[in-house]
Amino acid sequence: MELAVGASESAMRSLLGKLGGLLAQEYTLISGVRSEIQYMTNELASMHAFLRKLGRAAASGAAYDEQTKDWIEQVRDVAYDIEDCVDDFAHRLGRQPRGEGLLVNLRRAWYTMTTIWARKDIASKIIDLKNRAQEVGERRTRYGVQDPKDYSRSIPGSKQSRPTHSYAADHLKPLAPQLIGTMEPVGLEDAIAEQGRWLTGSEGDVRILAIVGFGGLGKTTMALALQQRFGEKFDSRAWVQASQKLNLESLLRSILKQVMPQQDPERKGGSGTTDGHADGIEGWSEKQLKEKSYFLFLDDVWSVSSWQTIWQSLPRNQKGSSIVVTTRFKSVANACCHHQENIYMLKPLLHVESTKLFFERINDPNPGNFKEIKEEIIKKCGGLPLAIVAVAGLLSRRDMTDKSHWETVNESLNSDLDKNLSPEGVTQILNLCYNDLPADQKNCLLYLSIFPKGCSIKRKRLIRRWISEGFITEKDGKTVEEVAEDSFNELISRNIVRPVEHSTNGKVKCCQVHDMILEYIVSKSSEENFITVVGGHWLTPTPSNKVRRLSLHNSNPEDVKEKIENMNLSHVRSLTAFESLERLQSFSFKFGILQVLDLEGCRGLIVNHLRKICKMFHLKYLNLRKTSIAKLPSEIGKLQYLETLDIRETHVQELPASVAGLQKMAHLLGGNKSTHLALTFTEGISKMIGLQTLSGIGICRSSGAALADMHNLANLKKLSIYNLKDFDNSNQRYSDLLSAIEYLCGCSLKSLAIDDGFTGFLDLVVSLSTPPKYIHTLDLSGKLPKVPPWMAELENLKKLTLSLTSLRTDALSVLAQLPLLFSLTFSVNAASHHDQSVVKILMKNMADSGGKVVIPPDGFHGLKLLRFSAPLLPLLSFIDGAMPKLQRLELRFKVLEGCYGVENLESLQQVLLRVSQQASETTRVKVSDIRRSLSRHPNKPTVVVDEYYG
C-alpha cells in the first residue's frame, strides 16, 4: 500500500506559519511559555522536513511499513491539536495593545488583567502539547522509522526532480480562453449523430437510450456530448446522478431545480414537499414535466430496481421526450429498453482511435519523435479513454523534447496493462498521476472528494474554499487568488478534472471529476483522514480518529444521524451539507473551531441555525446561497475572520449594521441576477475596506452617506449593481455614485456591471471624464443611448455586454478595434421592450444605420463569442472577412429582420437560434434561410434552433 503524506505535510506547513506569528507577539505570552512554543516549533519543523522526504520517496515508488504509517498519523493528529490551540489562543486573547505612552500602558495593564485566566489555561495546554510533540518525535527513533533513501525510481520532471518540474510549472502556457467545453468523443462521432437524430425525432412516446460499459470507457462523456449537441431541442433538460443507494426524493428535487430553477418547490412552499416523503415531490415533478418535452440524463444507474423506481415516478407524455441512461450493467440496460438497437455497448478504442485521442490531449509539438516509445505508452492504456487522457495530461506537463520523460513513464506502466486493463491497472495509472503533483496541489485535488459524484463544481466556489482552508499561499509575487487559479488550471491541464461549462469570458466556470478518479481520491482522503464523507454514493468506513473535514451527501437523515453520533467531531474545521439539514440540528452547529461552512442549496435552514452559526467565531467562509433565509442576525458582526459571505439567490435584501466590523471580508455576494433582487448598499458595507468582490447590490435605498463612502473600497476588483430602479436622479446621490465608480475604476476595479433599470443613469456613464482603462469585464444594461466614445480606449477589455439600445453600425466600428475583446453581447429584456422610449431608440438606430447593422471586415480580431438578445433584432449583415476568429453566434428574438453573410464567418463552430414561440411565420422562414446558409459553411457548424416562452 502506497504511503500518503500530503495532508500531514500540508497541516504541518500551515501550523508552522501560525506558530511563527504567535512567537512574534511579544507581550501576549506568559513567561516560560515562549520557550515551550519555540521548542515545539523546532520539533515540528524537523518533522515537517522528514515528512517531505517520505513524500518524495513514496512518489518515487518506495514502500513503507505499518509503523511508519502509524507515526505519520500521530504527527498529523498532534499538528491538528496544536493548530486548534493556536487558533483558540488568537480568538480568546486577541492582540496585545502596542505602542508607547501612558494610555497604551494602561490598556496593556487592563488587557493583562482581563486575559490572565485565559492565558494560564492556554499555557497549560501548550505545555501538554509540547510534551506530546516531543513524545511523537522520540517515537520515530524508538520504533525504527528510518530516513528514506531509495530514489532510484524517481520520475524525471516530478516534484523531486526540481529542474524538469520547474519547466512545467514556470514555462508552460496557462489555459487559453475557450468556449467549447467538451470535445466530441473520439471514435463515437457517427454514433452520437445517429443516436441524437433518433432521440430528437418527432413527437411520440418517451424514447430511452442506454449506454453500457465499464468504468473509464466514456459513457458519461458520450452522454455529455449528446446533451451539449441536442439538449437545446427540448423544452426542459436535466442531468442527475444515480447512486448505489437510491434516494428518489433527492433525485427528483435535482431534476426540478434544473427544469424550473425559479420554482424550487421548497423555496416556493410547494404543497407536500417538506414533509420528508417523496409523494409530494413526485406530484410536483408530474405537474412540471407532463406538458413539456424533456431530455433527462440518468448517469450511472446501478440496479434494475433503481431504474424501475425512477421510471415509475416520471410522466409519460406524447411530447417527444427522451431519456439517456448510463450504466455498467447490461441487465439495467435491458430493463430500460425494449429493443436491443436502443442499447449502445461501448468498447475499448481501437489503436488508431487511441492514438488520435492521445495526441489531441497532449499537444505534442513533435509527434514524430520517439515514436516507438509513444506507441508502447498508448498500447499500455488498453484503449481506455480515461487512462489515455490521464497519461497524456501527465506527459503534457513535461518538456516533451526530452526522451527520458517518455522512457520513465513507459517503464512505470505495467506491461500487462494492455492485455487486461483492470481497476487495479487504472489505479496504478492514477497513482502515477497523483504522485507527480506538487504537495499543495495534491491537497487541492483531494479536496474535491467533498463534492458528490457527478456534481458540477463552480470554479470560484472551489478556489475561495481552498484559500479559506489555508491550502494556498502567496508565491513568486502572485496573490493567493492568482496562485489558486494556477492550481485549478493545473488540474484541468493534467486532465484530472474536466471542464463542463465555460463562462462567456472563456474561463472554466464549472468542472467535474470522473467517477473513477473521484473514487480514487475519496479513498485517498479517507486514508489520510483528510475528508470524511457521510451518505451519498460512497460507502466509506466511520473514522476511528478525529474528523477534520465533514461532507454530508444526500442520504436518509436517520442514516446520517446514526453515523455522526459515532464520530469525534470536536475538531471539525470544515462542514459541507448537500440537499437537507433535516434532523441534523443538534449536530451540525456545535463546532466552535469551524472555518468553512457551506450549506448551498440546503433545505431546512432556520433562524435558530443562523444564531448558532454566528457563534462560530473562526469562520472564514460562509455559503448560504440558494437557501430560504430572509434576514441575517446582528450577531453576524462577531465573525471577525469571515472572508467570504455568499447569500446569492436568498431573500436577504439588507445586512445588519454590525457587518461594518467584518474587516477581513473579501467577497460579499448577494442579490439574484435573474430576478433583479438586490442587496442594499449600506454604510456598513462601505466600511469593509478589504472587499475585493461586491456583487448584487442595489442603490435605490442607499443613503447619501453610504454612496459617498463607497470611495473607501479601493481594493474592489469586481462590482455589480443589479438595481437602480426608483433611484432618484434629482439629488446628489447620482453624482456620488458616478464619482465613486469613476474613482474605483482608477484603483483596482477589473469588472463592472450596472443595470440602471431604465432610470437614465447610463446617460451619465457615457460622459465619464476618465476612461476605465484597466477594466477587463464591462456590463452596461438598461437604456444606453450610444456606445460611449471612451470605450475605444479600453485596451484591456475582454468581455463586453451592452444594451441593444446602443447597437448601430458606427458603434461596431468603435468596438472592432478593441484588441483583447473575446466576448460581445447586445441585449435588452422583453419587459423593457414595452417602454416606448426604448422602442423609439431601437427604431432610430435602425433608421440611422440604413435599416441594417453591418459588421465590418476589419477588426474584432480576437472575438470568439457574439450574442444578440431582444424581442426585435435588426437585420444583421456579416461582410466577407468579418470577425475572423468567431466560434459561437447566439441570437434570441421574437422578430428577426434578417441575418446575412453567416457563411463568411470562417471560424464558426456553433450557432444557437432561440426563437419565441410567438414568432411569426415570416421570422421562421428567415430562420430556415440562416440554416441553409450555414449548411454551405465549410466548417459544418453545429446549429441548434430552440424555442422559448414569451
WOKA-V116802 format. One record per backbone hydrogen bond with DSSP energy under -1.0 kcal/mol. CO is the residue of the C=O (numbers start at 1). NH is the residue of the N-H. If there is no record, write none. Layout:
co=CO nh=NH
co=CO nh=NH
This chain:
co=5 nh=9
co=6 nh=10
co=7 nh=11
co=8 nh=12
co=9 nh=13
co=10 nh=14
co=11 nh=15
co=12 nh=16
co=13 nh=17
co=14 nh=18
co=15 nh=19
co=16 nh=20
co=17 nh=21
co=18 nh=22
co=19 nh=23
co=20 nh=24
co=22 nh=25
co=24 nh=26
co=30 nh=33
co=33 nh=37
co=34 nh=38
co=35 nh=39
co=36 nh=40
co=37 nh=41
co=38 nh=42
co=39 nh=43
co=40 nh=44
co=41 nh=45
co=42 nh=46
co=43 nh=47
co=44 nh=48
co=45 nh=49
co=46 nh=50
co=47 nh=51
co=48 nh=52
co=49 nh=53
co=50 nh=54
co=51 nh=55
co=52 nh=56
co=53 nh=57
co=54 nh=58
co=55 nh=59
co=56 nh=60
co=57 nh=62
co=58 nh=61
co=65 nh=69
co=66 nh=70
co=67 nh=71
co=68 nh=72
co=69 nh=73
co=70 nh=74
co=71 nh=75
co=72 nh=76
co=73 nh=77
co=74 nh=78
co=75 nh=79
co=76 nh=80
co=77 nh=81
co=78 nh=82
co=79 nh=83
co=80 nh=84
co=81 nh=85
co=82 nh=86
co=83 nh=87
co=84 nh=88
co=85 nh=89
co=86 nh=90
co=87 nh=91
co=88 nh=92
co=89 nh=93
co=90 nh=94
co=101 nh=105
co=102 nh=106
co=103 nh=107
co=104 nh=108
co=105 nh=109
co=106 nh=110
co=107 nh=111
co=108 nh=112
co=109 nh=113
co=110 nh=114
co=111 nh=115
co=115 nh=119
co=116 nh=120
co=117 nh=121
co=118 nh=122
co=119 nh=123
co=120 nh=124
co=121 nh=125
co=122 nh=126
co=123 nh=127
co=124 nh=128
co=125 nh=129
co=126 nh=130
co=127 nh=131
co=128 nh=132
co=129 nh=133
co=130 nh=134
co=131 nh=135
co=132 nh=136
co=133 nh=137
co=134 nh=138
co=135 nh=139
co=136 nh=140
co=138 nh=142
co=139 nh=143
co=140 nh=145
co=141 nh=144
co=144 nh=146
co=149 nh=151
co=151 nh=154
co=155 nh=158
co=158 nh=161
co=161 nh=165
co=162 nh=166
co=164 nh=168
co=165 nh=169
co=166 nh=170
co=167 nh=171
co=185 nh=188
co=188 nh=192
co=189 nh=193
co=190 nh=194
co=191 nh=195
co=192 nh=196
co=193 nh=197
co=194 nh=198
co=195 nh=199
co=196 nh=200
co=198 nh=201
co=204 nh=320
co=207 nh=323
co=209 nh=325
co=210 nh=344
co=211 nh=327
co=212 nh=346
co=214 nh=217
co=216 nh=386
co=218 nh=222
co=219 nh=223
co=220 nh=224
co=221 nh=225
co=222 nh=226
co=223 nh=227
co=224 nh=228
co=225 nh=229
co=226 nh=230
co=227 nh=231
co=230 nh=233
co=231 nh=234
co=236 nh=295
co=238 nh=297
co=240 nh=299
co=247 nh=251
co=248 nh=252
co=249 nh=253
co=250 nh=254
co=251 nh=255
co=252 nh=256
co=253 nh=257
co=254 nh=258
co=255 nh=259
co=256 nh=260
co=260 nh=263
co=264 nh=268
co=265 nh=270
co=270 nh=273
co=278 nh=282
co=279 nh=283
co=280 nh=284
co=281 nh=285
co=282 nh=286
co=283 nh=287
co=284 nh=288
co=285 nh=289
co=286 nh=290
co=289 nh=292
co=293 nh=236
co=294 nh=322
co=295 nh=238
co=296 nh=324
co=297 nh=240
co=298 nh=326
co=299 nh=242
co=303 nh=307
co=304 nh=308
co=305 nh=309
co=306 nh=310
co=307 nh=311
co=308 nh=312
co=310 nh=313
co=311 nh=314
co=321 nh=207
co=322 nh=296
co=323 nh=209
co=324 nh=298
co=325 nh=211
co=326 nh=301
co=327 nh=213
co=329 nh=333
co=330 nh=334
co=331 nh=335
co=332 nh=336
co=333 nh=337
co=339 nh=342
co=340 nh=343
co=342 nh=210
co=344 nh=212
co=350 nh=354
co=351 nh=355
co=352 nh=356
co=353 nh=357
co=354 nh=358
co=355 nh=359
co=356 nh=360
co=357 nh=361
co=358 nh=362
co=359 nh=363
co=366 nh=369
co=370 nh=374
co=371 nh=375
co=372 nh=376
co=373 nh=377
co=374 nh=378
co=375 nh=379
co=376 nh=380
co=379 nh=382
co=381 nh=384
co=383 nh=349
co=384 nh=388
co=385 nh=389
co=386 nh=390
co=387 nh=391
co=388 nh=392
co=389 nh=393
co=390 nh=394
co=391 nh=395
co=392 nh=396
co=395 nh=398
co=398 nh=400
co=399 nh=402
co=402 nh=405
co=403 nh=407
co=404 nh=408
co=405 nh=409
co=406 nh=410
co=407 nh=411
co=408 nh=412
co=414 nh=417
co=416 nh=420
co=420 nh=422
co=422 nh=426
co=423 nh=427
co=424 nh=428
co=425 nh=429
co=426 nh=430
co=427 nh=431
co=428 nh=432
co=429 nh=433
co=430 nh=434
co=431 nh=435
co=434 nh=437
co=438 nh=442
co=439 nh=443
co=440 nh=444
co=441 nh=445
co=442 nh=446
co=443 nh=447
co=445 nh=448
co=446 nh=449
co=447 nh=450
co=448 nh=451
co=452 nh=455
co=457 nh=511
co=458 nh=462
co=459 nh=463
co=460 nh=464
co=461 nh=465
co=462 nh=466
co=463 nh=467
co=464 nh=468
co=465 nh=469
co=466 nh=471
co=467 nh=470
co=475 nh=478
co=478 nh=475
co=479 nh=483
co=480 nh=484
co=481 nh=485
co=482 nh=486
co=483 nh=487
co=484 nh=488
co=485 nh=489
co=486 nh=490
co=487 nh=491
co=488 nh=492
co=489 nh=493
co=490 nh=494
co=491 nh=496
co=491 nh=497
co=492 nh=495
co=498 nh=512
co=501 nh=509
co=501 nh=510
co=503 nh=506
co=506 nh=178
co=507 nh=503
co=509 nh=459
co=510 nh=500
co=510 nh=501
co=511 nh=457
co=512 nh=498
co=514 nh=518
co=515 nh=519
co=516 nh=520
co=517 nh=521
co=518 nh=522
co=519 nh=523
co=520 nh=524
co=521 nh=525
co=522 nh=526
co=523 nh=527
co=524 nh=528
co=525 nh=530
co=532 nh=551
co=534 nh=553
co=548 nh=573
co=548 nh=574
co=549 nh=532
co=550 nh=576
co=551 nh=534
co=552 nh=578
co=554 nh=536
co=556 nh=560
co=557 nh=561
co=558 nh=562
co=559 nh=563
co=560 nh=564
co=561 nh=565
co=564 nh=567
co=568 nh=547
co=569 nh=572
co=573 nh=595
co=573 nh=596
co=574 nh=550
co=575 nh=598
co=576 nh=552
co=578 nh=580
co=579 nh=603
co=581 nh=584
co=584 nh=587
co=584 nh=588
co=595 nh=620
co=595 nh=621
co=596 nh=575
co=597 nh=623
co=598 nh=577
co=599 nh=602
co=603 nh=581
co=606 nh=610
co=607 nh=611
co=608 nh=612
co=609 nh=613
co=610 nh=614
co=612 nh=615
co=613 nh=616
co=615 nh=617
co=616 nh=619
co=620 nh=643
co=620 nh=644
co=621 nh=597
co=622 nh=646
co=623 nh=599
co=624 nh=627
co=625 nh=601
co=629 nh=651
co=633 nh=636
co=634 nh=637
co=635 nh=638
co=636 nh=639
co=638 nh=640
co=639 nh=642
co=643 nh=666
co=643 nh=667
co=644 nh=622
co=645 nh=669
co=646 nh=624
co=648 nh=626
co=653 nh=680
co=656 nh=659
co=657 nh=660
co=658 nh=661
co=659 nh=662
co=661 nh=663
co=662 nh=665
co=666 nh=692
co=666 nh=693
co=667 nh=645
co=668 nh=695
co=669 nh=647
co=671 nh=649
co=672 nh=676
co=677 nh=672
co=679 nh=698
co=682 nh=686
co=685 nh=688
co=687 nh=689
co=688 nh=691
co=692 nh=717
co=692 nh=718
co=693 nh=668
co=694 nh=720
co=695 nh=670
co=696 nh=679
co=697 nh=722
co=697 nh=723
co=698 nh=681
co=699 nh=702
co=703 nh=707
co=704 nh=708
co=705 nh=709
co=707 nh=710
co=709 nh=712
co=710 nh=713
co=712 nh=714
co=713 nh=716
co=717 nh=750
co=717 nh=751
co=718 nh=694
co=719 nh=753
co=720 nh=697
co=721 nh=755
co=723 nh=699
co=724 nh=727
co=732 nh=736
co=733 nh=737
co=734 nh=738
co=735 nh=739
co=736 nh=740
co=737 nh=741
co=738 nh=742
co=739 nh=743
co=740 nh=744
co=741 nh=745
co=744 nh=747
co=744 nh=749
co=750 nh=776
co=750 nh=777
co=751 nh=719
co=752 nh=779
co=753 nh=721
co=754 nh=781
co=756 nh=759
co=760 nh=763
co=761 nh=764
co=761 nh=765
co=762 nh=766
co=765 nh=768
co=771 nh=773
co=772 nh=775
co=776 nh=798
co=776 nh=799
co=777 nh=752
co=778 nh=801
co=779 nh=754
co=780 nh=803
co=781 nh=756
co=782 nh=784
co=788 nh=791
co=789 nh=792
co=790 nh=793
co=791 nh=794
co=793 nh=795
co=794 nh=797
co=798 nh=822
co=798 nh=823
co=799 nh=778
co=800 nh=825
co=801 nh=780
co=802 nh=827
co=803 nh=806
co=804 nh=807
co=808 nh=812
co=809 nh=813
co=810 nh=814
co=811 nh=815
co=812 nh=816
co=814 nh=817
co=815 nh=818
co=816 nh=860
co=822 nh=864
co=822 nh=865
co=823 nh=800
co=824 nh=867
co=825 nh=802
co=826 nh=869
co=827 nh=804
co=831 nh=834
co=832 nh=835
co=835 nh=839
co=836 nh=840
co=837 nh=841
co=838 nh=842
co=839 nh=843
co=840 nh=844
co=841 nh=845
co=842 nh=846
co=843 nh=847
co=844 nh=848
co=845 nh=849
co=846 nh=851
co=847 nh=850
co=853 nh=877
co=855 nh=879
co=864 nh=887
co=864 nh=888
co=865 nh=824
co=866 nh=890
co=867 nh=826
co=868 nh=892
co=869 nh=828
co=871 nh=894
co=871 nh=895
co=873 nh=897
co=875 nh=853
co=876 nh=900
co=877 nh=855
co=879 nh=882
co=883 nh=886
co=887 nh=909
co=887 nh=910
co=888 nh=866
co=889 nh=912
co=890 nh=868
co=891 nh=914
co=892 nh=870
co=893 nh=916
co=895 nh=873
co=898 nh=876
co=900 nh=878
co=901 nh=904
co=902 nh=905
co=904 nh=906
co=905 nh=908
co=909 nh=942
co=910 nh=889
co=911 nh=944
co=912 nh=891
co=913 nh=946
co=914 nh=893
co=915 nh=948
co=916 nh=919
co=920 nh=924
co=921 nh=925
co=922 nh=926
co=923 nh=927
co=924 nh=928
co=925 nh=929
co=926 nh=930
co=927 nh=931
co=928 nh=932
co=929 nh=933
co=930 nh=934
co=931 nh=935
co=934 nh=937
co=937 nh=940
co=942 nh=911
co=944 nh=913
co=946 nh=915
co=948 nh=917
